[in-house]
Amino acid sequence: NRPLRNRLHRIIAPALVVWGEDDHMVPLSHGETYAKSMPQAQPLKVIPNAGHSVHAEQSGVTSRMVLDFLAG
């Protein structure tokens, strides 16, 4: 989504980008671009043994990352 990529720099809130290591729908490079384009984003978090639905495939790992981010 080119328009999205060109707007990410405007997001000034802290951000967490989580990606499945085995996502075959959207390449990992997109997640890297998203995380790098937002000024307050943490480095991209890649979850092993997960595809496109990382929140469902690795719910415990994903939940912990989100909770840690929110507590941080």
Secondary structure, DSSP 8 states (H G I E B T S, - for coil): -HHHHTTGGG--S-B--EEETT-SSS-HHHHHHHHHHSTTB---EEETT--S-HHHHTHHHHHHHHHHHHH-
